[in-house]
Amino acid sequence: MTQITEARKGHTTPEMLQVATEEHLDPDVIRERVASGQIVIPCNTSREHRRLCGIGTGLTTKVNANVGTSTDRANIEQEVQKVKVSIEAGADTVMDLSTGGDLRAVRKAVLRASDVIVGTVPIYDAAISAARLREGVVHMTPDDMFDAIETHCRDGVDFITVHCGVTLDVVQTMIDQGRMTDIVSRGGAFLASWILFNEQESPLFEQFDRLLSIARKYDVCLSLGDGLRPGSLADASDRAQIAELLKIGQLHKRALDAEVQCMIEGPGHIPIPEIEANVILEKKLCDGAPFYVLGPLVTDIAAGWDHITCAIGGAIAAAAGADYLCYVTPSEHLGLPTVDDVRAGVIATKIAAHAADIAKGVPGALDRDRRMAEARGELDWERQKEVALDPSRFDEVRALSPPHVEDVCTMCGEYCAIKGLRSVLKKGVK
């Protein structure tokens, strides 16, 4: 039984009740939107002891943090530390994107370390195993792909990214059009390479019902990946990207018919004027399915600072209706992120999500800001720290530049605007 199955029977599951409580919404609203596919609650039935969250229409914007090894950096302990730091910083979910070392060992360590929802990309496993055993990712078999998917689901993963919209005709559309950065998605590149080398249709598209059967068995949420997401502003909103989205929209409908939870992944590098249009297009083509965006990044030239470009794009996208933001760290485009990079990426994206929730009028979103305003107005630094999104950073910055008078800061010192005016107001103005 999946969450959709239960919702369509009129049953409100414990998971739906938990989401309703956290979001301050009527459980009936949650159930109805789960039934229609507008909300997903990723929750593998074989995994216990996790903090769930709902993703979708009318809910607070959620934030994902990516962790995972590479062939150059395969330290499991460090990735576990990244998981813990991500959650401490406020990530709602984490994804293990490992490509180096013992991939299953890393995945199991991430699952043990996380009490939030965990996602993965099983095609990495299939492709890398084929590269190790048969000297090339293009030599993986359809069974390799589906065996990897089943293994991830059996291990307890709550959602999986599957690039089912990367098909023969979509890849040909990209080739015919020409791109500045071709394919920047690893999973998308693995599948496109397989399709071109083998001159066959993608098994993930051709055998989509097989995928649905596995997902339904564990109630694993499918995240239909944007394998042709633009990797530069020059490629944004092009024919290849939209062709893939059209395929994904069709597959989303099939997933709902099979009562499998499903969300849609989106770009990528997108200039600001095109962000809202991309969100509207996804919502229309995919019947209001939850939209999960990487960034989007609003410029290509911010290497080393891409958590900032991500926050700008994420705030705009979520305000326009995107439901779920994947963080980007300062290391994006440069190297595997450090623990500190991960923390910075989560915080920047949490800021974007919160700003968007205010813009969307999510119930309660402004309450925390009002509490901060009250605390600032009273120069109550302890209360300001309690309300701050990042209390540890609050303390760190304040300690770096301590004021001579405790109730102000060193920006204005004795000429603090709030304190000065308050002293006059207390005496009365004649």
C-alpha positions in Angstrom: 0.0 0.0 0.0 1.3 3.4 -0.9 0.4 6.8 0.5 -1.6 7.5 -2.6 -3.5 4.2 -2.3 -4.4 5.0 1.2 -5.3 8.6 0.4 -7.6 7.5 -2.5 -9.4 5.2 -0.1 -10.1 8.1 2.2 -7.6 7.0 4.8 -5.4 9.5 6.6 -2.2 7.8 7.4 0.1 8.6 10.4 2.5 10.2 7.9 -0.2 12.5 6.6 -1.2 13.4 10.1 2.4 14.2 11.0 2.8 16.5 7.9 -0.6 18.2 8.7 0.6 18.9 12.3 3.9 20.3 11.2 2.4 22.4 8.5 -0.6 23.6 10.6 -3.0 22.3 7.9 -6.2 20.2 8.0 -5.3 16.5 7.5 -8.0 16.3 4.9 -6.1 18.9 2.8 -3.0 16.8 3.0 -4.8 13.6 2.1 -6.6 15.1 -0.9 -3.3 16.6 -2.3 -1.5 13.3 -1.8 -4.3 11.5 -3.6 -4.0 14.0 -6.5 -0.2 13.9 -6.6 0.3 17.5 -5.6 2.0 16.5 -2.4 4.4 13.7 -1.8 5.6 12.2 1.5 8.7 10.1 0.7 8.7 7.3 3.2 10.1 3.9 2.3 8.0 1.3 4.1 11.1 -0.8 5.0 12.8 2.1 6.9 12.0 3.3 10.4 12.9 6.2 12.8 13.0 9.1 10.4 11.7 12.7 10.4 9.2 12.9 7.6 8.2 16.0 5.6 5.7 16.7 3.0 6.7 18.3 -0.3 4.3 20.1 -2.6 1.4 22.5 -3.0 0.6 24.8 0.0 3.5 23.5 2.2 6.6 25.2 3.4 9.5 25.1 0.9 11.8 22.2 1.6 15.6 22.0 1.3 17.8 19.1 0.2 21.6 18.7 0.8 23.7 16.5 -1.4 26.5 14.4 0.1 28.6 11.6 -1.3 32.0 10.4 -2.3 33.9 10.7 -5.6 36.7 8.7 -7.2 39.2 11.2 -5.8 37.6 11.6 -2.3 36.0 8.4 -0.9 36.0 9.0 2.9 32.8 7.5 4.4 33.4 9.2 7.8 33.6 12.6 6.1 30.3 12.0 4.2 28.6 11.0 7.5 29.8 14.2 9.0 28.3 16.1 6.1 25.0 14.4 6.7 25.0 15.4 10.4 26.1 19.0 9.6 23.4 19.3 6.9 20.7 18.2 9.3 22.0 20.5 12.1 21.9 23.4 9.7 18.2 22.6 8.8 18.2 20.4 5.7 14.9 18.6 5.3 16.4 15.8 3.3 19.7 14.5 2.1 20.8 12.7 -1.0 23.8 10.3 -1.3 25.4 10.9 -4.7 28.4 8.7 -4.2 30.5 7.6 -7.1 33.7 6.5 -5.3 34.6 3.6 -3.0 32.2 1.0 -1.8 28.9 2.7 -2.9 26.6 0.4 -0.9 28.7 0.9 2.3 28.5 4.7 1.9 24.7 4.5 1.3 24.1 2.4 4.4 26.3 4.7 6.5 24.3 7.7 5.2 21.0 5.9 6.0 22.2 5.1 9.5 23.4 8.7 10.2 20.2 10.4 8.9 17.0 10.8 10.7 15.5 12.7 7.7 14.4 11.5 4.3 17.2 10.1 2.1 17.4 10.0 -1.7 19.8 8.4 -4.1 20.5 8.0 -7.9 20.7 4.3 -8.6 22.0 4.7 -12.1 25.3 5.7 -10.6 25.6 2.3 -9.1 24.7 0.5 -12.3 27.0 2.6 -14.4 30.0 2.5 -12.1 29.6 -1.3 -11.5 29.6 -1.8 -15.3 32.6 0.5 -15.7 34.5 -1.6 -13.1 33.4 -5.0 -14.4 33.1 -4.5 -18.2 35.3 -1.5 -18.8 32.7 1.1 -19.6 29.4 2.6 -18.4 27.9 1.9 -21.8 28.1 -1.8 -21.1 25.6 -1.8 -18.3 22.5 -3.9 -19.0 18.9 -3.1 -18.4 19.0 -5.7 -15.6 21.9 -3.8 -14.1 19.8 -0.7 -13.9 16.8 -2.3 -12.4 18.8 -4.4 -10.0 20.4 -1.3 -8.7 17.1 0.4 -8.3 15.7 -2.6 -6.3 18.8 -2.7 -4.1 18.5 1.0 -3.2 14.8 0.6 -2.4 15.4 -2.5 -0.3 18.2 -0.7 1.6 15.6 1.8 2.7 16.0 4.9 0.4 12.9 7.1 0.5 13.2 8.6 -3.0 15.3 7.9 -6.1 16.2 10.1 -9.0 15.5 8.3 -12.3 16.2 10.0 -15.6 13.4 8.4 -17.5 12.9 11.3 -19.9 16.3 10.9 -21.4 15.2 9.0 -24.5 16.4 8.4 -28.1 14.4 11.3 -29.6 15.2 13.7 -26.7 18.9 13.0 -27.0 18.7 13.5 -30.8 16.9 16.8 -30.2 19.8 17.9 -28.1 22.3 16.8 -30.8 20.4 18.5 -33.6 20.1 21.7 -31.7 23.6 21.9 -30.4 24.5 23.1 -26.9 27.3 25.0 -25.2 27.5 22.6 -22.3 25.8 19.4 -23.7 24.7 17.3 -20.6 25.9 18.3 -17.1 23.8 15.7 -15.2 25.9 12.6 -14.5 22.9 10.3 -14.6 21.7 12.0 -17.8 25.1 11.6 -19.4 25.3 7.9 -18.4 22.0 7.2 -20.0 22.6 9.3 -23.1 26.0 7.6 -23.6 24.3 4.2 -23.2 21.5 5.1 -25.7 24.0 6.4 -28.4 26.5 3.5 -28.0 23.9 0.8 -28.0 21.5 2.5 -30.5 18.6 1.5 -28.3 15.8 3.2 -26.4 16.4 3.8 -22.7 15.3 0.9 -20.6 14.1 3.3 -17.9 11.6 4.7 -20.4 10.8 1.5 -22.3 10.3 -0.5 -19.1 8.8 2.2 -17.0 6.1 -0.2 -15.7 8.9 -2.4 -14.3 10.2 0.7 -12.4 6.7 1.5 -11.1 6.4 -2.0 -9.8 9.5 -1.7 -7.7 8.7 1.8 -6.4 5.2 0.7 -5.5 6.5 -2.3 -3.6 8.4 -0.1 -1.2 6.4 3.1 -1.6 9.5 4.8 -2.8 8.9 8.3 -4.3 10.2 8.7 -7.9 12.0 12.0 -8.6 11.8 12.2 -12.4 15.3 13.6 -13.1 16.1 16.4 -15.5 18.9 14.7 -17.3 19.1 17.5 -19.9 18.9 20.4 -17.4 20.8 23.4 -18.8 24.4 23.6 -17.5 24.7 27.2 -18.7 22.5 30.2 -19.3 23.1 29.8 -23.0 21.3 26.4 -22.9 18.4 27.5 -20.7 14.8 26.7 -21.7 16.0 25.1 -25.0 14.2 22.5 -27.1 16.1 19.6 -25.5 15.1 20.6 -22.0 11.5 21.1 -22.9 11.3 17.9 -24.9 12.5 16.0 -21.8 9.9 17.8 -19.7 7.1 16.7 -22.0 8.2 13.1 -21.7 8.4 13.5 -17.9 4.8 14.9 -17.8 3.5 11.8 -19.5 5.4 9.5 -17.2 4.2 11.4 -14.1 0.6 10.6 -15.2 1.5 6.9 -15.5 3.0 7.0 -12.1 -0.1 8.5 -10.5 -2.3 5.9 -12.3 -0.1 3.2 -10.7 -0.4 5.0 -7.3 3.3 5.7 -7.1 4.4 9.0 -5.5 6.3 11.2 -7.9 7.9 14.6 -8.1 9.7 16.4 -11.0 13.2 17.8 -11.1 14.0 21.0 -12.8 16.9 23.2 -13.9 19.7 24.1 -13.6 21.2 27.3 -14.9 18.4 29.7 -15.7 18.5 33.5 -16.1 16.1 35.4 -13.8 13.5 36.4 -16.4 12.9 32.7 -17.3 12.6 31.2 -13.8 8.9 31.9 -13.3 8.1 30.6 -16.8 9.9 27.3 -16.1 7.9 26.8 -12.9 4.6 27.6 -14.6 5.4 25.2 -17.4 6.3 22.3 -15.1 3.1 22.8 -13.1 1.0 22.8 -16.2 2.7 19.9 -18.0 2.9 17.7 -14.9 -0.5 18.4 -13.4 0.7 20.3 -10.4 3.3 17.7 -9.3 5.9 18.9 -6.7 8.8 20.7 -8.4 12.3 20.1 -7.2 14.9 22.5 -8.6 18.7 22.6 -8.5 19.3 26.2 -7.6 18.5 27.5 -10.2 21.7 29.3 -10.8 21.2 32.7 -12.2 24.7 33.3 -13.6 27.5 31.1 -14.8 30.4 33.2 -13.5 30.2 32.9 -9.7 32.5 29.9 -9.2 33.4 29.7 -5.5 30.2 31.7 -4.6 27.5 29.6 -6.2 25.7 29.1 -3.0 24.8 32.8 -3.4 23.6 32.4 -7.1 21.6 29.3 -5.9 19.9 31.3 -3.1 18.9 34.1 -5.5 17.4 31.6 -8.0 15.9 29.4 -5.4 14.0 32.3 -3.7 12.6 33.4 -7.1 11.7 29.8 -8.1 10.0 28.9 -4.8 8.1 32.2 -4.8 6.9 31.3 -8.2 5.7 27.9 -7.0 8.6 25.5 -6.8 8.3 23.2 -3.8 11.7 21.8 -3.1 15.2 23.4 -3.4 18.4 21.5 -3.8 21.3 23.3 -2.3 24.4 24.3 -4.1 27.7 24.8 -2.2 30.5 27.2 -2.8 32.5 24.3 -4.3 30.0 23.7 -7.1 31.9 23.5 -10.4 35.2 23.4 -8.6 35.4 20.2 -6.4 33.8 18.0 -3.8 32.4 20.2 -1.0 34.0 20.2 2.4 31.9 20.0 5.6 32.0 23.8 5.9 30.9 24.1 2.3 27.9 21.8 3.0 26.9 23.9 5.9 27.1 27.2 3.9 25.1 25.7 1.1 22.3 24.5 3.5 22.1 27.9 5.3 22.0 29.9 2.0 19.2 27.7 0.6 17.3 27.8 3.9 17.3 31.6 3.6 15.9 31.3 0.1 13.2 28.9 1.1 12.1 31.0 4.0 12.0 34.2 1.9 9.9 32.4 -0.7 7.5 31.1 2.0 6.9 34.7 3.0 6.3 35.7 -0.6 3.9 32.8 -1.1 2.0 33.7 2.1 2.6 30.3 3.7 0.8 30.3 7.1 3.1 31.2 9.9 6.1 32.1 7.7 6.2 35.7 8.9 5.9 34.8 12.6 9.6 34.2 13.1 10.5 37.5 11.4 8.1 39.4 13.7 9.7 37.8 16.7 13.1 38.9 15.4 11.8 42.5 14.8 10.5 42.6 18.4 13.8 41.4 19.8 15.8 43.9 17.7 13.5 46.7 18.7 14.2 45.9 22.3 18.0 45.3 21.7 17.5 41.8 23.2 20.5 40.0 21.8 19.7 36.6 23.5 16.3 36.5 21.9 17.7 37.6 18.6 20.0 34.6 18.7 17.2 32.2 19.6 15.1 33.4 16.6 18.1 33.6 14.1 18.2 31.0 11.4 21.8 30.2 12.4 22.4 30.9 16.1 26.0 29.6 16.1 26.9 32.1 13.4 25.2 34.8 15.3 27.4 34.1 18.3 30.5 33.8 16.1 30.1 37.2 14.4 29.2 39.0 17.6 32.3 37.5 19.4 34.5 38.7 16.5 33.6 42.3 17.1 32.4 42.8 20.7 31.0 46.2 21.6 32.1 48.3 24.6 28.4 48.6 25.6 26.6 45.2 25.7 23.2 46.3 24.5 24.5 47.6 21.1 26.7 46.3 18.3 29.9 47.8 16.8 28.2 48.9 13.6 26.9 52.0 15.3 28.3 51.7 18.9 27.2 54.6 21.0 25.3 56.1 18.1 22.9 53.1 17.9 19.8 54.4 16.1 17.3 52.3 18.1 18.9 53.1 21.5 19.3 56.8 20.8 15.8 57.4 19.6 14.3 55.2 22.4 16.1 57.3 25.0 14.6 60.5 23.6 11.1 59.0 23.3 11.3 57.9 27.0 12.0 61.5 28.1 9.2 62.8 25.9 9.3 65.1 22.9 8.3 68.8 23.5 
